[in-house]
Amino acid sequence: ASGRTASVSRTGALDLLLSSGDLLPGELPQPTELRDLGKPDRVAALLARRRDGDPMGSGVARSTVTAVTREGNELRFTLTAFTTIATSATSSRPTARAVAGRAIFVPGSASGGVPYLLTAWASSAASTKCVEAACEC
């Protein structure tokens, strides 16, 4: 995985909060704008944990939010994602990628549509540097 990657995810606004273990379903009003979900850095961290497959944050963090800005119903953030790259056929070394995220809050509709966050993710390339092993002939 040394190339750049891009993906898009759709996350229900209430699902984001519920899967983090923060609130009970009966206590949640329907959010009508991004600010109803919490502070920008917290929302970015919840999206990052969900992306990393650990919505409750019970494991070791695989990424760290480094910058966040909110403008209206749009959230832009940058993560440092920790990963490894192969250095030879049998070994690897730790490295990190910069990941840019942009989430747009889409409010629910009068016809029963639920609010959600549409998030675009783009990561930098991780460089691969193979090291030749010394021959023990």
N, CA, C and O of each residue as an XYZ file, in Angstrom:
548
protein
N       0.834     -1.183      0.000
C       0.000      0.000      0.000
C       0.876      1.243      0.000
O       0.806      2.054      0.923
N       1.692      1.396     -1.021
C       2.591      2.541     -1.050
C       2.017      3.711     -1.831
O       2.581      4.805     -1.786
N       0.918      3.519     -2.542
C       0.348      4.598     -3.333
C      -0.617      5.449     -2.547
O      -0.930      5.177     -1.388
N      -1.072      6.477     -3.207
C      -2.079      7.342     -2.607
C      -3.422      6.642     -2.672
O      -3.676      5.857     -3.586
N      -4.274      6.921     -1.714
C      -5.595      6.308     -1.708
C      -6.659      7.373     -1.519
O      -6.405      8.431     -0.945
N      -7.848      7.080     -2.009
C      -8.996      7.967     -1.833
C     -10.230      7.108     -1.633
O     -10.353      6.042     -2.237
N     -11.138      7.562     -0.796
C     -12.380      6.835     -0.572
C     -13.446      7.802     -0.078
O     -13.153      8.937      0.298
N     -14.683      7.332     -0.086
C     -15.817      8.113      0.391
C     -16.612      7.227      1.330
O     -16.789      6.038      1.066
N     -17.098      7.804      2.435
C     -17.931      7.042      3.360
C     -19.168      7.852      3.725
O     -19.148      9.083      3.734
N     -20.234      7.136      4.022
C     -21.477      7.764      4.470
C     -21.775      7.208      5.849
O     -21.878      5.994      6.026
N     -21.915      8.100      6.833
C     -22.126      7.697      8.217
C     -23.356      8.401      8.761
O     -23.434      9.630      8.737
N     -24.316      7.631      9.251
C     -25.478      8.228      9.893
C     -25.034      9.089     11.065
O     -24.187      8.672     11.855
N     -25.597     10.289     11.186
C     -25.179     11.211     12.245
C     -25.392     10.602     13.626
O     -24.503     10.679     14.475
N     -26.551     10.001     13.865
C     -26.801      9.376     15.163
C     -25.962      8.123     15.342
O     -25.514      7.836     16.452
N     -25.740      7.370     14.266
C     -24.898      6.170     14.347
C     -23.490      6.520     14.801
O     -22.877      5.769     15.559
N     -22.975      7.649     14.343
C     -21.633      8.078     14.735
C     -21.555      8.245     16.252
O     -20.591      7.807     16.880
N     -22.570      8.877     16.834
C     -22.582      9.088     18.281
C     -22.863      7.798     19.040
O     -22.216      7.518     20.049
N     -23.822      7.015     18.562
C     -24.193      5.783     19.261
C     -23.072      4.758     19.261
O     -22.834      4.106     20.278
N     -22.379      4.602     18.136
C     -21.316      3.596     18.065
C     -20.117      3.977     18.918
O     -19.290      3.123     19.239
N     -20.011      5.258     19.291
C     -18.915      5.667     20.171
C     -19.228      5.345     21.624
O     -18.350      5.433     22.482
N     -20.486      4.968     21.911
C     -20.864      4.609     23.272
C     -21.209      5.802     24.141
O     -21.317      5.660     25.359
N     -21.385      6.970     23.548
C     -21.610      8.176     24.344
C     -23.043      8.373     24.821
O     -23.254      8.742     25.976
N     -24.016      8.141     23.980
C     -25.387      8.493     24.319
C     -26.344      7.325     24.145
O     -26.084      6.406     23.368
N     -27.440      7.366     24.866
C     -28.490      6.365     24.708
C     -29.460      6.837     23.634
O     -29.716      8.037     23.528
N     -30.008      5.921     22.831
C     -30.870      6.325     21.711
C     -32.053      7.193     22.121
O     -32.412      8.115     21.390
N     -32.667      6.922     23.272
C     -33.825      7.695     23.708
C     -33.500      9.120     24.092
O     -34.403      9.952     24.180
N     -32.237      9.425     24.324
C     -31.836     10.762     24.754
C     -31.391     11.648     23.593
O     -31.027     12.804     23.808
N     -31.412     11.137     22.391
C     -30.850     11.878     21.264
C     -31.908     12.614     20.451
O     -32.815     11.986     19.905
N     -31.800     13.942     20.366
C     -32.663     14.655     19.420
C     -32.077     14.496     18.014
O     -30.884     14.240     17.856
N     -32.911     14.647     17.020
C     -32.434     14.558     15.636
C     -31.565     15.784     15.329
O     -32.060     16.909     15.394
N     -30.284     15.595     14.996
C     -29.437     16.756     14.689
C     -29.902     17.442     13.405
O     -30.303     16.785     12.444
N     -29.840     18.767     13.407
C     -30.256     19.530     12.232
C     -29.086     20.234     11.559
O     -29.214     20.722     10.436
N     -27.934     20.287     12.250
C     -26.730     20.872     11.664
C     -25.512     20.223     12.310
O     -25.620     19.543     13.331
N     -24.361     20.441     11.702
C     -23.118     19.809     12.149
C     -22.802     20.122     13.603
O     -22.348     19.241     14.332
N     -23.030     21.349     14.039
C     -22.684     21.725     15.410
C     -23.464     20.919     16.455
O     -23.024     20.830     17.601
N     -24.609     20.331     16.091
C     -25.389     19.510     17.021
C     -24.665     18.222     17.403
O     -25.013     17.594     18.402
N     -23.661     17.819     16.621
C     -22.937     16.575     16.893
C     -21.798     16.760     17.887
O     -21.268     15.775     18.402
N     -21.413     17.997     18.166
C     -20.336     18.252     19.118
C     -19.275     19.159     18.535
O     -19.413     19.683     17.430
N     -18.207     19.331     19.307
C     -17.101     20.187     18.870
C     -16.414     19.573     17.652
O     -16.366     18.350     17.520
N     -15.885     20.407     16.766
C     -15.267     19.907     15.532
C     -14.169     18.867     15.755
O     -14.121     17.867     15.039
N     -13.282     19.082     16.741
C     -12.208     18.113     16.960
C     -12.746     16.775     17.440
O     -12.176     15.730     17.124
N     -13.834     16.792     18.200
C     -14.432     15.539     18.672
C     -15.094     14.784     17.523
O     -14.952     13.565     17.420
N     -15.814     15.496     16.660
C     -16.463     14.853     15.513
C     -15.403     14.258     14.587
O     -15.570     13.141     14.097
N     -14.320     14.989     14.344
C     -13.233     14.474     13.502
C     -12.617     13.225     14.124
O     -12.321     12.264     13.415
N     -12.421     13.228     15.444
C     -11.854     12.054     16.123
C     -12.796     10.859     16.024
O     -12.341      9.731     15.834
N     -14.109     11.089     16.151
C     -15.080      9.994     16.026
C     -15.062      9.413     14.613
O     -15.114      8.195     14.442
N     -14.988     10.277     13.604
C     -14.910      9.792     12.221
C     -13.621      9.006     11.992
O     -13.635      7.976     11.318
N     -12.514      9.483     12.544
C     -11.228      8.789     12.385
C     -11.261      7.423     13.058
O     -10.790      6.441     12.485
N     -11.814      7.348     14.271
C     -11.884      6.053     14.972
C     -12.777      5.080     14.213
O     -12.474      3.890     14.123
N     -13.875      5.588     13.668
C     -14.770      4.724     12.885
C     -14.053      4.234     11.625
O     -14.188      3.070     11.247
N     -13.301      5.109     10.982
C     -12.526      4.738      9.788
C     -11.509      3.659     10.115
O     -11.265      2.757      9.313
N     -10.913      3.759     11.308
C      -9.902      2.795     11.738
C     -10.500      1.494     12.270
O      -9.757      0.599     12.672
N     -11.834      1.372     12.280
C     -12.485      0.148     12.734
C     -12.610      0.041     14.244
O     -12.811     -1.060     14.757
N     -12.497      1.143     14.974
C     -12.585      1.134     16.435
C     -13.436      2.318     16.896
O     -12.912      3.257     17.495
N     -14.766      2.280     16.618
C     -15.604      3.441     16.918
C     -15.661      3.822     18.392
O     -15.891      4.988     18.715
N     -15.455      2.863     19.293
C     -15.500      3.177     20.725
C     -14.149      3.630     21.266
O     -14.063      4.087     22.405
N     -13.100      3.509     20.467
C     -11.778      3.933     20.914
C     -11.191      3.047     21.992
O     -10.440      3.517     22.847
N     -11.531      1.756     21.957
C     -11.056      0.840     23.001
C      -9.676      0.263     22.707
O      -9.046     -0.290     23.609
N      -9.195      0.371     21.495
C      -7.880     -0.164     21.139
C      -6.834      0.930     21.044
O      -7.081      2.086     21.388
N      -5.672      0.542     20.576
C      -4.591      1.502     20.356
C      -4.942      2.353     19.137
O      -5.338      1.826     18.097
N      -4.796      3.647     19.268
C      -5.141      4.564     18.171
C      -4.265      4.302     16.956
O      -3.042      4.211     17.069
N      -4.903      4.180     15.784
C      -4.160      3.986     14.541
C      -3.985      5.285     13.787
O      -3.302      5.330     12.764
N      -4.605      6.351     14.296
C      -4.438      7.666     13.685
C      -4.678      8.747     14.731
O      -5.325      8.516     15.753
N      -4.145      9.926     14.452
C      -4.281     11.071     15.351
C      -4.738     12.274     14.544
O      -4.174     12.573     13.491
N      -5.756     12.963     15.036
C      -6.237     14.174     14.373
C      -5.246     15.294     14.664
O      -4.937     15.569     15.824
N      -4.750     15.938     13.614
C      -3.740     16.984     13.800
C      -4.250     18.391     13.501
O      -3.670     19.358     13.994
N      -5.306     18.536     12.719
C      -5.859     19.862     12.409
C      -7.331     19.720     12.054
O      -7.720     18.769     11.376
N      -8.157     20.671     12.514
C      -9.600     20.626     12.251
C     -10.125     22.043     12.028
O      -9.757     22.971     12.749
N     -10.985     22.201     11.028
C     -11.715     23.453     10.844
C     -13.154     23.125     10.470
O     -13.425     22.154      9.763
N     -14.072     23.958     10.961
C     -15.486     23.788     10.611
C     -15.984     25.093     10.022
O     -15.713     26.174     10.546
N     -16.709     24.977      8.934
C     -17.326     26.139      8.306
C     -18.744     25.744      7.928
O     -18.953     25.006      6.966
N     -19.706     26.230      8.677
C     -21.093     25.854      8.443
C     -21.281     24.364      8.699
O     -20.952     23.866      9.776
N     -21.809     23.660      7.712
C     -22.033     22.217      7.838
C     -20.922     21.392      7.196
O     -21.135     20.238      6.825
N     -19.743     21.985      7.068
C     -18.592     21.282      6.487
C     -17.448     21.224      7.492
O     -17.120     22.218      8.139
N     -16.854     20.053      7.609
C     -15.734     19.835      8.521
C     -14.545     19.368      7.695
O     -14.652     18.413      6.925
N     -13.408     20.047      7.858
C     -12.169     19.630      7.188
C     -11.160     19.288      8.269
O     -11.019     20.014      9.253
N     -10.459     18.178      8.081
C      -9.499     17.765      9.098
C      -8.363     16.980      8.471
O      -8.477     16.466      7.358
N      -7.267     16.898      9.206
C      -6.093     16.156      8.769
C      -5.726     15.168      9.861
O      -5.746     15.495     11.047
N      -5.390     13.956      9.445
C      -4.965     12.904     10.369
C      -3.540     12.496     10.050
O      -3.068     12.654      8.925
N      -2.872     11.975     11.045
C      -1.637     11.243     10.825
C      -2.000      9.791     11.079
O      -2.303      9.421     12.213
N      -1.974      8.970     10.052
C      -2.327      7.554     10.162
C      -1.056      6.728     10.256
O      -0.177      6.821      9.400
N      -0.967      5.923     11.302
C       0.213      5.098     11.525
C       0.044      3.763     10.814
O      -1.008      3.131     10.904
N       1.083      3.342     10.111
C       1.043      2.103      9.341
C       2.451      1.534      9.248
O       3.381      2.073      9.848
N       2.609      0.466      8.510
C       3.941     -0.101      8.268
C       4.120     -0.290      6.769
O       3.148     -0.445      6.029
N       5.373     -0.277      6.332
C       5.672     -0.584      4.936
C       6.751     -1.655      4.908
O       7.594     -1.734      5.801
N       6.707     -2.466      3.880
C       7.680     -3.553      3.746
C       9.047     -2.991      3.391
O       9.175     -2.114      2.537
N      10.068     -3.514      4.065
C      11.443     -3.142      3.725
C      12.146     -4.289      3.020
O      13.161     -4.092      2.352
N      11.606     -5.477      3.171
C      12.109     -6.654      2.468
C      10.965     -7.660      2.446
O       9.849     -7.352      2.864
N      11.245     -8.844      1.964
C      10.203     -9.868      1.887
C       9.750    -10.334      3.268
O       8.651    -10.872      3.405
N      10.576    -10.136      4.287
C      10.239    -10.653      5.616
C      10.204     -9.608      6.723
O       9.988     -9.957      7.883
N      10.408     -8.350      6.397
C      10.394     -7.350      7.469
C       9.703     -6.067      7.014
O       9.515     -5.823      5.822
N       9.334     -5.263      7.997
C       8.678     -3.989      7.711
C       9.125     -2.968      8.746
O       9.733     -3.306      9.761
N       8.807     -1.717      8.462
C       9.142     -0.663      9.415
C       7.928      0.253      9.559
O       7.135      0.403      8.629
N       7.793      0.863     10.737
C       6.660      1.767     10.934
C       6.827      3.050     10.124
O       7.941      3.524      9.904
N       5.724      3.586      9.696
C       5.710      4.850      8.968
C       4.364      5.521      9.218
O       3.533      4.991      9.957
N       4.151      6.643      8.627
C       2.884      7.356      8.791
C       2.485      7.982      7.465
O       3.323      8.265      6.609
N       1.196      8.187      7.320
C       0.636      8.852      6.148
C      -0.171     10.049      6.614
O      -0.767     10.020      7.691
N      -0.191     11.073      5.828
C      -1.101     12.193      6.084
C      -2.417     11.861      5.390
O      -2.429     11.478      4.220
N      -3.514     12.007      6.108
C      -4.833     11.729      5.551
C      -5.683     12.990      5.694
O      -5.844     13.519      6.794
N      -6.218     13.460      4.585
C      -7.110     14.621      4.605
C      -8.544     14.124      4.563
O      -8.883     13.252      3.763
N      -9.385     14.678      5.424
C     -10.795     14.319      5.453
C     -11.655     15.553      5.273
O     -11.325     16.632      5.764
N     -12.742     15.387      4.576
C     -13.706     16.475      4.393
C     -15.090     15.875      4.542
O     -15.516     15.064      3.720
N     -15.801     16.280      5.605
C     -17.129     15.744      5.890
C     -18.169     16.841      5.701
O     -17.988     17.970      6.157
N     -19.249     16.496      5.030
C     -20.352     17.424      4.821
C     -21.574     16.846      5.514
O     -21.961     15.707      5.253
N     -22.184     17.633      6.398
C     -23.388     17.217      7.106
C     -24.587     17.413      6.192
O     -24.806     18.504      5.665
N     -25.365     16.343      6.008
C     -26.574     16.402      5.192
C     -27.752     16.211      6.139
O     -27.918     15.128      6.700
N     -28.583     17.255      6.332
C     -29.690     17.141      7.283
C     -30.752     16.165      6.800
O     -30.859     15.880      5.608
N     -31.535     15.659      7.745
C     -32.630     14.758      7.401
C     -33.686     15.489      6.593
O     -33.747     16.718      6.592
N     -34.510     14.723      5.910
C     -35.564     15.328      5.092
C     -36.920     15.160      5.769
O     -37.083     14.316      6.650
N     -37.876     15.959      5.354
C     -39.229     15.886      5.901
C     -39.894     14.563      5.557
O     -40.829     14.147      6.241
N     -39.427     13.896      4.509
C     -40.029     12.628      4.096
C     -39.433     11.434      4.836
O     -39.655     10.287      4.447
N     -38.680     11.698      5.898
C     -38.178     10.596      6.723
C     -36.714     10.266      6.548
O     -36.216      9.343      7.192
N     -36.008     10.988      5.698
C     -34.575     10.743      5.538
C     -33.820     11.152      6.795
O     -34.131     12.177      7.401
N     -32.842     10.365      7.183
C     -32.084     10.654      8.402
C     -30.834     11.468      8.065
O     -30.288     11.338      6.969
N     -30.378     12.303      8.998
C     -29.165     13.082      8.744
C     -27.932     12.185      8.698
O     -27.858     11.172      9.394
N     -26.966     12.573      7.868
C     -25.740     11.782      7.761
C     -24.562     12.680      7.417
O     -24.725     13.843      7.046
N     -23.371     12.108      7.550
C     -22.133     12.781      7.167
C     -21.568     12.068      5.953
O     -21.364     10.854      5.978
N     -21.317     12.812      4.897
C     -20.674     12.285      3.701
C     -19.218     12.726      3.783
O     -18.923     13.920      3.730
N     -18.310     11.762      3.911
C     -16.902     12.081      4.151
C     -16.035     11.569      3.016
O     -16.125     10.405      2.623
N     -15.191     12.453      2.493
C     -14.195     12.073      1.484
C     -12.847     12.001      2.184
O     -12.483     12.894      2.949
N     -12.109     10.924      1.912
C     -10.794     10.693      2.515
C      -9.754     10.623      1.407
O      -9.996     10.005      0.370
N      -8.600     11.248      1.613
C      -7.487     11.156      0.656
C      -6.200     11.061      1.453
O      -5.952     11.871      2.346
N      -5.378     10.067      1.126
C      -4.128      9.898      1.884
C      -2.916     10.109      0.993
O      -2.961      9.912     -0.221
N      -1.838     10.514      1.634
C      -0.573     10.695      0.927
C       0.043      9.331      0.654
O      -0.389      8.320      1.208
N       1.029      9.315     -0.183
C       1.740      8.070     -0.471
C       2.687      7.749      0.674
O       3.278      8.641      1.282
N       2.821      6.461      0.955
C       3.837      6.000      1.908
C       4.998      5.507      1.060
O       4.806      4.680      0.169
N       6.172      5.993      1.321
C       7.313      5.606      0.486
C       7.864      4.258      0.910
O       7.905      3.934      2.097
N       8.278      3.492     -0.053
C       8.867      2.189      0.205
C      10.346      2.253     -0.110
O      10.740      2.665     -1.201
N      11.155      1.849      0.834
C      12.600      1.821      0.625
C      13.091      0.421      0.983
O      13.176      0.073      2.161
N      13.408     -0.362     -0.007
C      13.897     -1.713      0.240
C      15.393     -1.666      0.540
O      16.151     -0.922     -0.083
N      15.782     -2.462      1.486
C      17.185     -2.538      1.874
C      17.689     -3.918      1.489
O      17.098     -4.931      1.863
N      18.775     -3.952      0.746
C      19.326     -5.242      0.347
C      20.003     -5.899      1.540
O      20.778     -5.269      2.259
N      19.698     -7.167      1.735
C      20.307     -7.911      2.836
C      21.705     -8.360      2.424
O      21.950     -8.708      1.270
N      22.596     -8.344      3.380
C      23.969     -8.797      3.108
C      23.964    -10.303      2.869
O      23.283    -11.051      3.570
N      24.711    -10.728      1.898
C      24.793    -12.149      1.579
C      25.707    -12.839      2.586
O      26.830    -12.397      2.830
N      25.211    -13.919      3.159
C      26.021    -14.669      4.128
C      26.520    -15.958      3.487
O      26.351    -17.042      4.046
N      27.127    -15.839      2.332
C      27.599    -17.003      1.581
C      28.940    -17.480      2.099
O      29.491    -18.453      1.584
